[in-house]
Amino acid sequence: MTVGAGITVSDGNLVVLGNSILSDVHDNIVITPAAGDSLTNGGFIGVQSDGVGSRRVFPVGKLQGLRFMCSFRFKMWWMTQRMGSCGQDIPFETQFLIVEGQNGSHFGEGSEDGAGLSALYVVFLPILEGDFRAVLQGNENDELEICLESGDPAVDGFEGSHLVLVAAGSNPFDVITNAVKTVEKHLQTFSHREKKKMPDMLNWFGWCTWDAFYTDVTAEGVRQGLESLEKGGIPPKFIIIDDGWQSVGMDPTGIEFIADNTANFASRLTQIKENHKFQKNGKEGHRAEDPAMGLSHVVAEIKEKHYLKYVYVWHAITGYWGGVRPGIYESKMAYPISSPGVNSNEPCDALTSITTNGLGLVNPEKVFSFYNELHSYLASAGIDGVKVDVQNILETLGAGHGGRVKLAQKYHKALEASISRNFPDNGIISCMSHNTDGLYSAKRSAVIRASDDFWPRDPASHTIHIASVAYNTIFLGEFMQPDWDMFHSLHPMAEYHGAARAVGGCAIYVSDKPGHHNFNLLKKLVLSDGSILRAKLPGRPTRDCLFSDPARDGRSLLKIWNLNDFSGVVGVFNCQGAGWCRVRKKNLIHDEQPGTITGVIRAKDVDYLPRVADDEWNGDAIVYSHLGGEVVYLPKNASIPVTLKSREYEVFTVVPVKTLCNGATFAPIGLLKMFNSGGAIKELKYELERNATVGMKVRGSGTLGIYSSSRPKRIVVVDTEEMKFEYEEGSGLTTIELRTPEEEMYLWDITIEL
C-alpha cells in the first residue's frame, strides 16, 4: 500500500476518500503525500522505473463507469473539452481531468432535502518534473496513462516520483483551486492567478484590428476603426494592433503560405521596428529612421484624438511566425518536431508551414536582450502592452536546448522580465499558449486567450467557441484571467457571443470592420465612458454542467456562472449541434437542426453566491432575466425553468434577498439594459437599527432596477432632488432612470427609504 493524504493504492485500486477511482493499478505506481496548507486531500502519482528515455508512457490503472470532463489539446495551440466515462475516452494531450468520484447531487448535498452522500470530485493534474512534462491519455483497455517526454533525445533521465497531482473534495471549484496552489508550492515555477497584477485594459471596451483587416492593417485603417466606433457613442479605450505592423520578409528559398484571412507563416522578422504602413508618409521599400516618423506618431495621434488609454501590439514569442531572420540576435535555423500526441490530433497549416520552412530561433541565452530591445522601443513609442502569440511553438524546438521545458522556462522568464521592465501595467496577453510547459512557467503573465479563434465565417464555430471558453476556463482560470476573444458586433451570432463575454469576467473587445457595428448590442456591454461591468471571477460552467456535454448530447444547456460585488450572474446557452470530431479531426456540425432544450436556473448555480451575501442570508434570491425582463422571487432550493431554441441564450442576474428591520425584503438588481446588470452595484449598506434605509453606489446610466416587497417611501440621489420612480406591485420591481454622468467611472450615491 502507498498512501497520500486521503489517497491510497490498496489491493490494486486507487482509492480516494474511500471511493475507488481506478482499478487494476499497476504495481509500479506509487503515491507521495502532497504537502501544503492548500490541500487537505491530495497526493502525487509517480512511477518506479529505470528512469531512462526521452519519451515514456506508463499505464496507471483502469477508469470505468465514472463520469469525467477533461481539457485536451485538439491541436498544437489550443485545448477543448471532452466528456466520457471510461479510460479509452480520454484523448491524447489531456492536461486536466476531473472525475465524478461518487454519485450524489452535483450540489454536494446528495438530494434536494440535503440527505444522502456528498458528491466527490477528483482532480488529476499532470505536471512538470525537472526537464520533463507529463500529460494524460487513455488506452483501449480503459487505462489512464501518463505520457512523459522531454522533447530532446539527449535529455533521457528522469526521477518519475511526482508526475500527476491527485486532489479531491466536495466542491469542485475549491478542489481545483487548491490543487493548482499545491502544485504552485511544489514546483515554485509559476504563480496562481490570485497573486498576479491584472492589467487595467480588462476593465475597458476595446477594438482589435485582426478580423477587420487581417495583415492588411494600416495606420489609416486604425484611425477609421476608432472613428467609426466613436461616432456611434461607444468609444474604445484600448486597441490591439494585431499582426501586420511588423517588418517581415521571406527567405529567398522560402515556400510562401497563401490563404485567406491569415498571415504568411513563412515570413520572418527582419527588424524590430514597424513597417512602412505605420510610418509617416511611409513607402514600401523605404524606411524613415527618425523615431518621430515611426510608430510613435500613430500612437500619439490616436491616444490624443480618441482618448485611448492603452495601445497593444501583436508579436509572436519567437518574433514572428517564422522567427527572426538568422544572424539577428544570434538567431539560428531550427526545425520543429512536434510530439506524437499532438500529431495524433488536428493538423495545422501554420505548424506545417513552419516545419517546412524552419524557424529562426533567437539564442535562448540572448532572448532577454531581444525582448527588451523590442519592448523598450515599443514603450518609447507609447505602446502599453503586447499580445504574444504562437507560444506553444517552443515545445517543438527543445532538441539541442535541454528539452522543451527548459527552453520554455528560459523564454518565459526573459519575456516576463522584459514586460515588467517596459510595461508597468503588466501589459501582456498570452495567445496560442495552451500547453503546461508555459502555464507552469508563468509567474507574472495574467491574461491568456481561452480558446481557438472567433471565426466569423465558420457556422460550426460559434456554439463550439462558447462551450470551449467556458470549459477551458475551469483549468486556465487558475493561472490567468482567460480572454474569451474578440467578436463581431454585427453578426448573426453577435448577441450570443456578447452575452458570453459579459458573464466571462474577461476583456470585452470587438474586431468590427469600420462602419459595421451593432451599437444597440454594444450598449448592453459598454457604459458611456467606455468602461465595462466586468464580473469578478473567470466565468465557469455551473456544477451541474461539469460532466454533461452541452455541445453533443442533445439534451443539456450550458450554464456559466460568475460573481459581482453583491450578486451573481448566470448565462445560459443552447450550444448543441456542433463539436470537434475525433474521427475527422476538425470542427463539424453534426446536427443541422438541434432541438429546443429546457433546463432550470436556481440560486445555487452561482457557486460562490454566499460569499457576497451577509451571514444572515436564508438562501432566498431574486432572479432577473435579461431578455425576458421578468423578476422572480426564488425561495431557497427552488428553481425556474429556462427553455432555449438552437443558438439561443439568456442571462440571469441572481441577487440574495435581504430582510430589513420593518419586515420588508430587498435586493438590488442593477442596470436592467446591461447583460451583467448586477455589475453596476459597487457599494451596498443597510441601516438596520432605526429605520429601513438602503444606501447604494451605482455605476453607469439608464434604468436602475431594484426589488422591494413594499413600495419605497422615497429614493434620493445625492446632489440631486428626490427621484421619481416606478413600482410594480406584483413583482416588486422598482425602477429609476439615471442620467449619463459627466465624470469617468462616476458612482451615483443613492438612498432608498422603505
KEZA-913902 format. One record per residue: residue in three letters; x, y, z of N, C-alpha, C in turn. Coordinates in steps of 0.1 Angstrom, whole numbers, plus 5000, padded with zeros to 4 digits. Layout:
N
ALAXYZXYZXYZ ...
REM end
This chain:
754
MET500949885000500050005000500950125000 THR500650224991501250354992500150454995 VAL500550565003499550645009499850795006 GLY498850875002498851015002497851065011 ALA497651195013496651255022495251215016 GLY494551125022493251085017493250995004 ILE494450965000494550884987495550764989 THR495050654985495850534987495850444975 VAL496850364973496750244964496750124972 SER495550054972495349944980494649834973 ASP495149714973494549594967494349624952 GLY495249694946495149724931494249834928 ASN493749914937492750024935493350154939 LEU493150264931493450394936492250444943 VAL492350454956491150484965491350634970 VAL490250714967490250854971489150874981 LEU489450914993488450935004487450825004 GLY487950705004487150585005486450534992 ASN486650604981486050574968487050524958 SER486850404952487750354942487550434929 ILE488650494925488650574912489250494901 LEU490350434903491050354893491150214898 SER490950114890491149974893492349914886 ASP492749794889493949724883495149824882 VAL495449894893496549984893497849904892 HIS498749944883500049874881500949884894 ASP501749774895502549764907503549874909 ASN503949934897505050034898504550174901 ILE503250184904502650314907502750344922 VAL503250464925503450504939502850634942 ILE502350654954501750784959502550844969 THR502850974967503551054977502651164982 PRO502551184995501651285001501951424996 ALA500951504993501251644989501351725001 ALA502351805002502551895014501952035010 GLY501552105021501052245019499652265025 ASP499452385029498252425036497052425026 SER497252435013496152455004495252325003 LEU495952215005495252085001495251995013 THR494051955017493851855028493951715022 ASN493351695010493351555005494051554991 GLY495251514991495951504978497251434979 GLY497751384968499051324967499551324952 PHE500751294951501351284938501451144933 ILE501051114921501350984914502650984908 GLY503450884911504750864905504850724900 VAL505950694893506250554888507650514892 GLN507750384895509050324897509450264883 SER510650304878511050254865512550274864 ASP513150234853514550254851514950404849 GLY513950494847514150634846514950674834 VAL514850594823515550624811514650644799 GLY514950744791514150764779513650904778 SER513650964766513151104764511651104762 ARG511050994760509550984759509150844764 ARG508350844775507950714780506450724783 VAL505750614782504250604785504150504796 PHE503450544807503250454819501750434821 PRO501250314820499850294824499750304839 VAL498650364844498350374858497350274863 GLY496150284858495050194862493850224853 LYS492850144855491650154847490550244853 LEU490050334844488950424848487750374840 GLN486750334848485550274842484250314850 GLY483250354843481950384850481850504858 LEU482850594856482750724864482850844853 ARG481950934855481851044846483151134848 PHE483651194837484751284838484551394827 MET485251504830485451604820486951634819 CYS487551644807488951674806489151794796 SER490351854798490751964788491951904781 PHE491851894768492951834760493251924748 ARG494451914743494851994731494451924719 PHE493451984712492951924700493851964688 LYS494652064690495652104680496852154688 MET497952184681499152234688498852344698 TRP498052434695497952564702496852564713 TRP495852494711494552514718494052384725 MET493352404736492552304743491152314739 THR490452204741488952204742488552094752 GLN487252074754486751984764486351854758 ARG486351744766485751624763485151564775 MET483951504774483351434785483351284782 GLY483351194792483351054790483150984803 SER483250844803483050764815484050644815 CYS484950644806485950534807487250584802 GLY488350504805489650544802489950574787 GLN489350484778489650504764488950634758 ASP488150694766487550824761488550944764 ILE489650924771490551024774491551044763 PRO491551164756492351184744493851204748 PHE494651194737496051234738496051384743 GLU497151424749497451564753496351614763 THR495851534772494951574782495851634793 GLN495551764796496351844806495551864819 PHE494251834819493451854831492351754831 LEU492051684842491051584843490351594856 ILE488951604856488151604868487151484867 VAL487151404877486351284877485251294888 GLU484051254885482951244895483151114902 GLY483751124914484151004922483050934929 GLN481851004930480750944938479451004933 ASN478550914931477150964927476551054939 GLY475751134935475051224945474751354938 SER474151444945473851574940475051644935 HIS474951714924476051794919476251914927 PHE475351934936475552054945476052004959 GLY476551884960477251834972476351814983 GLU475051794981474151774992473351644991 GLY473651564981473051434980471651444974 SER470851524978469451534973468951674976 GLU467751704971467251844973466951874988 ASP466651764996466451795010467751795019 GLY468851775012470151775019470551635024 ALA469751535022470051405027470951335017 GLY471551225022472451145013473851185013 LEU474651125004476051145004476451264996 SER477551325000478051444993478751384980 ALA478651464969479451434957480951444960 LEU481651374953483151374954483751404940 TYR484651504940485251544928486751514929 VAL487351444920488751404920489451474908 VAL490451544911491151624900492551554898 PHE492951544885494251494881494951604874 LEU496151644879496951744872498251694868 PRO498451654855499851624851500751744851 ILE501951734857502751854859504151834852 LEU505051924856506451924852507251854862 GLU508251774858509251724867510651744861 GLY511451834867512751854861512551904847 ASP513251834837513251874823512151804815 PHE511251734822510151664816508751724819 ARG507851694809506451734811505651604810 ALA504651594819503751484819502451524813 VAL501751434807500351464802499651324803 LEU498351334803497451214804496951174791 GLN496651044790495950984778495350854782 GLY494350804774493850674777494250574767 ASN494050444770494350344760493050254758 GLU493150154749491950074745491549984756 ASN492449964767492049884778491449964789 ASP491050094786490450184796491450224807 GLU492650214804493650254814494050404812 LEU494150474823494750604823496250594822 GLU496850664813498250654811498850794814 ILE500150794818500950914819501950904808 CYS501951014799503051024789504051124794 LEU505251084795506351174800507351194789 GLU507651324786508551354775509351484777 SER510551484772511451594774511551684761 GLY511251624749511351704737512851714732 ASP513751634738515151634734515651494736 PRO516051424725516551284726517751274736 ALA518451384737519651384746519251394761 VAL518051444764517551454777516751334780 ASP517351234787516651104787516751034801 GLY516951124812516951064825515951144834 PHE515151064841514151134849513951054862 GLU513351124872513151054885511750984885 GLY510651054881509350994880508550984892 SER508851054903508151034916506951134917 HIS507051254910505951354912505451394898 LEU504651304892504251334878502851384877 VAL501951344885500551384885500051414899 LEU499451534901498851564914497451514914 VAL496951444924495651394926495051464938 ALA493951534936493251604947491751584947 ALA491151594959489751554960489051644970 GLY487751654969486851724978485451734973 SER484551804981483151804978482751924969 ASN483652034968483452144960484452144948 PRO483952124936484952114925485852234923 PHE485252354925486052474922487052494933 ASP486752464945487752474956488852364954 VAL488452244950489452144948490452184937 ILE489952234926490852274915491752384919 THR491252484926492052604931493152554940 ASN492752474950493752424960494752334954 ALA494352254944495252164937496352244930 VAL495852344922496852424915497752504924 LYS497252544936498052614946499152524952 THR498752394953499652294958500752264948 VAL500452264936501452244925502352374925 GLU501752484927502552614927503652604938 LYS503252554950504152544961505252444958 HIS504852334952505752224949506752264938 LEU506252324927507152354916507952484918 GLN507252584923507852714925508352774912 THR507652744901508052794888506952884882 PHE505752894889504652984884503953034896 SER502953124893502153184903500653174900 HIS499853154910498453144908497853274904 ARG496753274897496153404892495953504903 GLU495553454915495153554925496353634930 LYS497553594927498753674931499253764920 LYS498553764909499153844897498453974896 LYS499154074890498554204887497854194874 MET496554234875495754234863495854364856 PRO496154364843496254494835494954564835 ASP494954694835493754774836492854764823 MET493554734812492754724800491554634800 LEU491654534810490554444811489254514815 ASN489354634821488154704826487554804816 TRP488054794804487554894794487254824781 PHE486354884773486054834760487154854750 GLY487354754741488454774732488154724718 TRP489054754709488954714695490254654690 CYS490154544683491354474677491254474662 THR492354494656492354514641492254384633 TRP492354264640492654144632491454114622 ASP490254084627489254044618488754164610 ALA489154284613488754404605489654414592 PHE490954384594491954404583492854284581 TYR492954194590494054094590495354154588 THR496254104580497654154580497654284571 ASP496554314564496554434556496254564565 VAL496354554578496154674586497154784583 THR496654904584497455024581497155124592 ALA497955224593497755334603496455404599 GLU496155424587494855484583493655394587 GLY493855264585492755174589492455174604 VAL493555194612493355214626492555334630 ARG492955444623492155564625490655554622 GLN490455484610489055464606488255384616 GLY488855274621488155194630487755264643 LEU488755344648488455414661487355524659 GLU487455594648486455694645485055644643 SER485055524637483755464634482955424647 LEU483755364656483055324669482755454677 GLU483655554677483455674685482155744680 LYS481955754667480755824662479455754667 GLY479555624669478355554674478155564689 GLY478955644696478755664710479455554719 ILE480255464713480855354720482355374718 PRO483055454726484455484723485355374729 PRO486155314721487155214726488155284735 LYS488555224745489655274754490955204753 PHE490855084746492155024742492054964728 ILE493154944722493254894709494354784709 ILE494154684701495254584698495554594683 ILE496654644680497154644666497754504664 ASP496954424657497354284655498454264644 ASP498654144640499654114630499454194618 GLY500554244613500554334601501354464602 TRP501854494615502554614617504154604616 GLN504554474617506054454618506754454605 SER508054464605508954444594509354304592 VAL508754234582508954094580509354064565 GLY509853954563510153914549510453764548 MET510353704536510653564534512153544530 ASP512653424533513953394527513853374512 PRO514953394505514853374490514353234486 THR514653134495514252994491512952954498 GLY512353044506511153014513509952974505 ILE509152884511507852844504506752924510 GLU506153014502505153104508503853034511 PHE503253074522501953014526500953124523 ILE500053084514498953174509497653124513 ALA496853194521495453154524494753284528 ASP493353274527492553384530492653424545 ASN492653544548492553594562493553534571 THR494753524567495853474576497153534572 ALA498153504580499553554577500253464568 ASN501353514563502353424556503253364566 PHE503053244570503753174581505253154577 ALA505653174564507053154560507853284563 SER507253394566507953514568508653514582 ARG509753594582510553614595510653764598 LEU510953794610511153934615512553974609 THR512554094603513854144597514454254606 GLN513554324614514054414624512854444633 ILE513154504645512154524655511154644652 LYS511554734643510754854641509554824631 GLU508654914631507454904623507754904608 ASN506854854600506954854586506454994580 HIS506555004567506255134561504755184563 LYS503855084565502455124567502255204580 PHE503155194589502955264602504055374603 GLN504655414592505555534592504855654586 LYS505155764590504555884585505055904570 ASN504055914561504355924547505255804542 GLY505055684548505855574545505555514531 LYS506655464525506555394512507255264513 GLU506655164506507155034507508655034501 GLY509554964508510954954504511755074509 HIS511155174516511955284521511655294536 ARG512655334544512555354558512955494562 ALA512155554571512555674577513055634591 GLU514355664594514955614606514655714618 ASP514155834615513755924626512555854634 PRO512755834647511755774655510455844655 ALA510555974654509356064654508456034641 MET509055974631508355944619507755794619 GLY508055724630507655584631506355564639 LEU506255454645505055414653504655514663 SER505555594668505155684679504255794674 HIS504355834661503455934656502055884655 VAL501855754652500555694651499955684665 VAL500755634674500255614688499855744694 ALA500755844693500455974699499156034694 GLU498956024681497756084674496556014679 ILE496455884679495255814683494955824698 LYS495955834706495755844720495155984723 GLU495656084716495256224719493856244713 LYS493656204700492456234693491256144699 HIS491556024703490455934706490455894721 TYR491255964729491255944743491555794747 LEU492355734739492655594742493555584755 LYS493355484763494155464774495255364772 TYR495055264764496055164762496155124747 VAL497355114742497655064729498554944730 TYR498054824725498854704725499154674710 VAL500254604709500654544695500954394696 TRP500854334685501054184684502454154681 HIS502954044687504153974681504253834685 ALA504853754678505053614682506153594693 ILE506053484700507053474711508453454705 THR508553414692509853404686510053514676 GLY509253624678509453744669508353754659 TYR508353654650507253634640507053484638 TRP506053454630505753314628506953234624 GLY507753284615508953204611510153244619 GLY509953314630511053354639511753484634 VAL513053494638513853614634514853574624 ARG515053654614515953624603517353584609 PRO517853474605519153424610520253534609 GLY521053534620522153634621521753754630 ILE520453784632520053884640519753834654 TYR520253894665520153844678520553694680 GLU521653664672522153524673521053424670 SER520253454660519153364656519753264647 LYS519353134649519753024641518552944636 MET518752874625517552804620517352674628 ALA516052654631515652534638514352484631 TYR514252344632513052284625512252214635 PRO510952254637510052204647509852054646 ILE509851984657509451844658508351834669 SER507151814664506051804674505951664679 SER505351654691505151524698504151434692 PRO504251304694503251214688501851244692 GLY501751294705500351324710499751434702 VAL500551544699500051654691499751604677 ASN500651524671500451474658499251394656 SER498751334667497551244666496251324665 ASN496351454669495151534669495051624656 GLU494451734656494151814644495451874638 PRO495651854625496851914618496652064617 CYS497752134615497652284615498552334604 ASP497952424595498652484584499852564589 ALA499652634600500852714605501952634609 LEU501752524616502752434620503452364608 THR502652324599503152264587504152354579 SER503652484578504552584571505852604578 ILE505752624592506952654599507852534599 THR507352414600508152294599508852284586 THR508152324575508752314562509852424560 ASN509552544564510452654562511552674573 GLY511252604584512152634596511852764603 LEU512452774614512152894623513552954627 GLY513653084626514853154631514753174646 LEU515353084654515253084669516353174675 VAL515953274682516953354689517653274700 ASN518853284701519653214712518953234725 PRO518553124732517853144745518653224755 GLU519953224754520753304764520753454760 LYS520253484748520253624744518853674742 VAL517853594745516453634742515953744750 PHE516453764763516053884770516454004763 SER517654014758518154134750517254154739 PHE516854054732515854074720514554134725 TYR513954064735512654114741512854264746 ASN513854284753514054414760514254524749 GLU514954494738515154594728513854624721 LEU513154514718511854524711510854604720 HIS510754564732509754624741510054764745 SER511354794747511754934751511455024739 TYR511654974727511355054715509855084715 LEU509054984717507654994717507155094728 ALA507755074740507355164751507655304748 SER508855334741509255464738508355524728 ALA507655444720506655494710505255504716 GLY505155484729503855494736502955374737 ILE503555254733502855134734502755084749 ASP501655024753501454994767501454844770 GLY501454764759501554614762501554544749 VAL501654414750501854324738500954204739 LYS500454154728499854024727500853934721 VAL501253834729502453754725501853614720 ASP501953584708501253474701502253364698 VAL501653254693502453134688503353074699 GLN502853084712503753054722504152904723 ASN503252814719503452674720504552624710 ILE504952704701505952654691507252614698 LEU507452674710508652644717508852494721 GLU507652434723507752284727508352204716 THR508352254704508852174692510252194689 LEU510952284697512252334694513252294705 GLY512852204714513752174726514952104723 ALA515052034712516251954709517452044708 GLY518552004715519752084715519752204725 HIS518552214732518452324742518052274755 GLY518352144758517952094771516552044772 GLY515852044761514452004762513452114762 ARG512152074759511052164758510852244770 VAL510852184782510652254795511652364797 LYS512952324796514052424798513952534789 LEU513652514776513552624766512452714769 ALA511252654773510052734776510352824788 GLN511052764798511252844811512252954808 LYS513252934799514153044796513453154789 TYR512653114779511953224771510953294780 HIS510153224788509153294796509753374807 LYS510853334812511553414822512053544816 ALA512653534804513053654797511953744793 LEU510853684788509753764783509053844795 GLU508853774806508253844818509153944824 ALA510453924823511354024828511254154820 SER511154134807511054244798509754324799 ILE508654244800507354304803507454394815 SER507954334826508054404839508854534838 ARG509854534830510754654828510054754820 ASN509354714809508954814799507454844800 PHE506654754805505154784806504654764820 PRO504654874828504454864842503054814846 ASP502054824837500754774840500554624837 ASN501754554836501754414833501054384820 GLY501454464810500754464797501154344788 ILE500554234790500754114781499554024781 ILE499153984769498153884766498853764760 SER498753644767499353524761498353464752 CYS498953414740498053354730498653234723 MET497853144719498253014713499252954723 SER498752944735499752914746499152804756 HIS498352714751497652614759498552494761 ASN499752504765500452394770500952414784 THR501152304791501552314805503052354807 ASP503852344796505152394796505152544800 GLY504252614793504152764796503352794808 LEU502152724810501352754822502152744835 TYR502852634836503652614848504952684849 SER505152784839506352864839506053014839 ALA504753044842504253184841504153244855 LYS505053324859505053384872504253514872 ARG504253584861503653724861502553734851 SER502653674839501653694829500253664834 ALA499253754832497953744839496753734830 VAL496953734817495853724808496253624797 ILE495253524794495553424784494353404776 ARG494553394763493353364754492853224757 ALA491553214758490853104764490652984754 SER490653014741490252914731490752954717 ASP490552864708490752884694490053014690 ASP490353074678489853204674488353204673 PHE487853334673486553364668486653364652 TRP485853274646485953254632484653304626 PRO484553434621483353494618482553424606 ARG483353354598482653294586482453144587 ASP482753084599482652944601481352914609 PRO480252864603479052854611479152754622 ALA480052654621480252554631480852604644 SER481552714642482552754653481852824665 HIS480652884663480252984673479752914686 THR478952814685478552744697479752674703 ILE480652614694481852554699482652644707 HIS482752774702483652874709483152894723 ILE481852914725481352944738481552834748 ALA481252704743481552594752482952584755 SER483852594745485352584748485852684757 VAL485452814756486052914765485552884779 ALA484352834781483852814794484552694801 TYR484652584794485252464800486752484801 ASN487452544791488852574793489152654805 THR488252754808488452844819488552774832 ILE487852654833487952584846489452564850 PHE490252524840491652504843492552634841 LEU492352694830493152814827492952924837 GLY491752934842491453044851492153044864 GLU492852924867493652924879495052984877 PHE495453004865496753054862496653204858 MET495653244850495453374845493953404843 GLN493653534840492353564836492153524821 PRO491353424818491153394804490453504796 ASP490853524784490353624774489553544764 TRP488253574763487353494755487353544741 ASP488253624737488553664723487653774718 MET488053844708487253944701486053874694 PHE485153964690484053914681483554024673 HIS482554004664481954104655480654144662 SER480454274664479154314670478054314659 LEU478354314646477354304636477554164629 HIS476754064634476953924630475753854635 PRO475353744628474153674632474253614646 MET475453584651475653534664476253634674 ALA476153764671476853864679476253874693 GLU474953864695474353874708474853754716 TYR474853644710475253514717476653534722 HIS477553584714478953604718479053714728 GLY478353824726478353934736477953894750 ALA476853814750476353774763477353684771 ALA478053604763479053514769480153604775 ARG480653704767481753784772481353854785 ALA480053894786479553964798479653884810 VAL479453754809479553664821480953604823 GLY481853624813483153564814484153624823 GLY483853754828484853824836486053864828 CYS485953864815487053884806487054024800 ALA488054054792488054174784486954164774 ILE486454284770485354284760485854374749 TYR486054314737486554394726486054324713 VAL485954414703485454364690486454384680 SER486254314668487154334657486354374644 ASP485354464647484454514636485254584625 LYS484854564613485254654602484754794604 PRO485454894601484855034602483455044595 GLY482455094602481155114596480254994598 HIS480754884604479954754605479854734620 HIS478854794626478654784641477254764644 ASN476954704656475654704662475754774675 PHE475454904675475654984687474554954698 ASN473454904694472454864704472954744712 LEU473654654705474254544713475354594721 LEU476254674716477454724724476954804736 LYS475854864736475354944747474954844759 LYS474754724756474454624767475754574773 LEU476954614768478254574773479054684778 VAL478854804772479754914774479055034780 LEU479555104790478955224795479455344787 SER478855454789479055574781480555624782 ASP481255594793482655634794483655534788 GLY483155434782483955334776484355214786 SER483955224798484255114808483155004806 ILE483454894812482554774812482254734826 LEU481154654828480754604841481354464841 ARG482654454844483354324844483054244857 ALA482654124856482454034867483754004874 LYS483753954886484953944894485853824892 LEU485253714886486053594885486053544871 PRO486953444868486753384855485453304854 GLY484653324844483453254842483553104839 ARG482853024847482952874845481652814844 PRO481552694839480252614839479752594853 THR478452584855477952554868478252414871 ARG478052384884478452254889477652144882 ASP476452164879475652054872475952044857 CYS476752134852477152124838478552054836 LEU479252024847480651984846480851854838 PHE479851764839480051634832479051604821 SER478151704819477251684807477951754795 ASP477451714783478151764771477151864764 PRO477251994766476252084760476452104745 ALA477452044739477652064725477151944717 ARG477051824724476851704716475651614722 ASP475251624734474351524740472851544736 GLY472551664730471251684725470251714736 ARG470651724749469651754760470151854770 SER471351894769471951984780472152124775 LEU471752214784472152354782473452384789 LEU474252484784475452524791475052644800 LYS475352634812475252754822476552794827 ILE476852924826478152984830477853084841 TRP478553064853478353154864479453244867 ASN479153354874480153444878479653524890 LEU480453604896480153694907480353834904 ASN479453924910479754064911479954094926 ASP480054224929480254264943479154224952 PHE477854224947476754194956475654104949 SER476154034938475153954931475953844923 GLY475153754917475753664908475153684894 VAL475753624884475253624871475453494864 VAL474353444857474453314850474053334836 GLY474853304827474553304812474153164808 VAL473053144801472653014797472653014781 PHE473152904776473352894761472952764756 ASN472252754745472052634738473152614728 CYS474152534731475352514723475252384714 GLN474152314714474052184708474252204692 GLY474752094686474752084672476152084665 ALA477152124672478552124666479552094676 GLY480652034672481751994681482951954673 TRP484051934680485251884674485151734672 CYS485351684660485151544656486451474658 ARG486451374667487651294669488051204658 VAL487151184648487451094637488051184625 ARG487351294622487851374611488751484616 LYS488951494629489951584635489751734631 LYS488451774632488151914629486751944635 ASN486452074635485152124640484052094629 LEU482952024633481951994624480552014630 ILE479552054621478152054625477651904624 HIS477251844635476751714634475251704635 ASP474551824638473151824638472751964633 GLU472151964620471852084614470652154621 GLN469752084628468652134634468552084649 PRO469352134657469252094671467952134677 GLY467452054687466152084692466152184703 THR464952224707464752314718465052234731 ILE465652304741466052234753465552314765 THR465052244775464652314788465552264799 GLY466052364807466752334819466252424830 VAL466952424841466552504852467652604857 ILE467252704864468052804870467752804885 ARG468752804893468552824908469652904913 ALA469452964925470553044931471852974933 LYS471752844935472952764938473852754925 ASP473252784914474152784901475252884903 VAL475152984911476253084914476953024926 ASP477952944923478552864933479052934946 TYR479553054944480153134955479153244959 LEU477953234956476953344960476953374975 PRO477053274984477153314998478253405002 ARG479353414993480453504996480053654995 VAL479053684987478653824985477353854993 ALA476853755000475653775008476053795023 ASP475253845031475653865045475453735053 ASP475953725065475853605073474453555076 GLU473453645075472153605079471253565067 TRP471953555055471153515043470553385044 ASN469253375041468553245042468453165030 GLY469053215019469053135006468053184996 ASP467153275000466253324990466953424981 ALA466453434968467153524959466053584949 ILE466453694944465753754932466453714920 VAL465753674910466353634897465753724886 TYR466553804879466153884868466653834855 SER465753814845466153764832466253884822 HIS467453884816467754004807466854014795 LEU466653904788465753904776464353904780 GLY463953824790462553814794462053934802 GLY463054004809462654124816461854094829 GLU461853964833461053924845461853924858 VAL461153964868461653954882460953844889 VAL461753744894461153624901461753614915 TYR460953604925461353574939461553424940 LEU462753374943463153234943463453194957 PRO462653114963462953064976464152964976 LYS464752944987465952864988465652724982 ASN466552674973466452544967465352534956 ALA464652644954463652644943464352664930 SER463652644919464252664905463152714896 ILE463652774885462752824875463252764862 PRO462252724853462652664840463252774830 VAL464152724822464552814811464652724798 THR463952774788463852704775464452784764 LEU465352714757466152784746466152704733 LYS465852764722466052704709467452704706 SER467752634695469152624690469752764689 ARG470952784694471752904693471153024701 GLU470152994710469653104718470353114731 TYR470153224738470853244751469853324760 GLU470153324773469553414782470553444793 VAL470453564800471353604811470453634823 PHE470853574834470053594847470953664857 THR470453764863471153824875470453764887 VAL471353714896470853644908471353724920 VAL470353774929470653864940470153804953 PRO471053794963470553744976469553844982 VAL468453794987467453884993467753915008 LYS467554045011467854095025466554135031 THR466354085044465154125051465554245060 LEU464754355059465054475067464354475080 CYS464654575088464154575102462554595102 ASN461954645092460554655092459854545085 GLY460654435082460054315076460054315061 ALA460354425055460354435040461654355035 THR461454305023462654235017463154315005 PHE464454305003465054404993466254324986 ALA466454364973467554314966467854414954 PRO469154454953469454544942469854464930 ILE469154494919469354414907470454484898 GLY470354614895471354684887470754744875 LEU471654774865471254834853470554734844 LEU469254754842468454644836468754624821 LYS469354724814469554704800470954654797 MET471754634807473054574805472954424807 PHE473854344800473854204802474154164816 ASN475254224821475654194835475054314844 SER473754304846473154414853473754444867 GLY473954334875474454354888475854404890 GLY476654414879477954464879477954614882 ALA476854684881476754824883476754864898 ILE476354764907476254794921477554784927 LYS478154894932479554884937479654894952 GLU478654954958478654964973477154944978 LEU477054874989475654844994475754845009 LYS474854935016474854935030473354945035 TYR473154865046471754865051471754925065 GLU470855015067470555075080469554985087 LEU469954915097469054815103468654855117 GLU469254955123468954985137467555065139 ARG467555175132466355275134465355265124 ASN465755265111464755265100465255175089 ALA464355145080464655065069465155145057 THR466455175057467055255047468255175040 VAL468355195027469455125020470255235013 GLY471555225014472455315006473155234996 MET473255284984473955214973474855314965 LYS475955264960476655344950476655264937 VAL476355334926476055264913476755334902 ARG477355254893477955304881477055304869 GLY477255394860476555394847475355474846 SER474555454836473355534833472355444828 GLY471055494827469955414822469055374833 THR468355264831467355214840467955134851 LEU467855184863468355104875467155034881 GLY467354904883466254824889466554764902 ILE465654774912465754714925464554634928 TYR464654534936463454464941463154514955 SER461854534958461454574971460054514973 SER459854444984458554384987457454484990 SER457954604994456954714996457454844989 ARG456454924985456755044977457655134985 PRO458855174980459655274987458955404990 LYS459355455002458755585006459355694997 ARG460655684995461355784986462755734982 ILE463255784971464555754966465255884963 VAL466455894969467156024968468555994962 VAL468956064952470356064947471056184952 VAL472256154959472956264965473356374954 ASP473256494958473556604949472356624938 THR471256554941470156564932468856564941 GLU467756624935466556624943465956484943 GLU464956464951464256334952463956274938 MET464156154936464056094922462556034921 LYS462056054909460855984905461155834902 PHE460255754906460455604904459155534900 GLU459255424894458155334890458155214899 TYR456955164904456955054912455854954907 GLU456254824905455254724901454854644913 GLU453554654916453054584928453254434928 GLY453054374916453054234915454454174917 SER455454234911456854174911457754244921 GLY457354364926458254434935459354514927 LEU459354514914460354584906460154734908 THR461254794912461254944913462354994904 THR462055094896462955144886463155294887 ILE464355344885464655484883465555504872 GLU465555624866466355654854467555734859 LEU468755684856470055764859470555824846 ARG470855954847471356024835472755984833 THR473356024822474655994818475656084827 PRO476456024835477356114843478456184834 GLU478856294839479956374832481356314835 GLU481456254847482856204851482956054847 GLU484256024844484555884841484455804854 MET483955684853483855584865483055644876 TYR482155734873481355804884480455704891 LEU480355734904479455654913478255734918 TRP477055694914475855764919475655714933 ASP475455814942475155784956473655784959 ILE473055674961471655654961471155604975 THR470155674980469455634993468055594991 ILE467655474996466255424994465655415008 GLU464555475010463855465023462555375021 LEU462455275029461355175027460455185039 
REM end
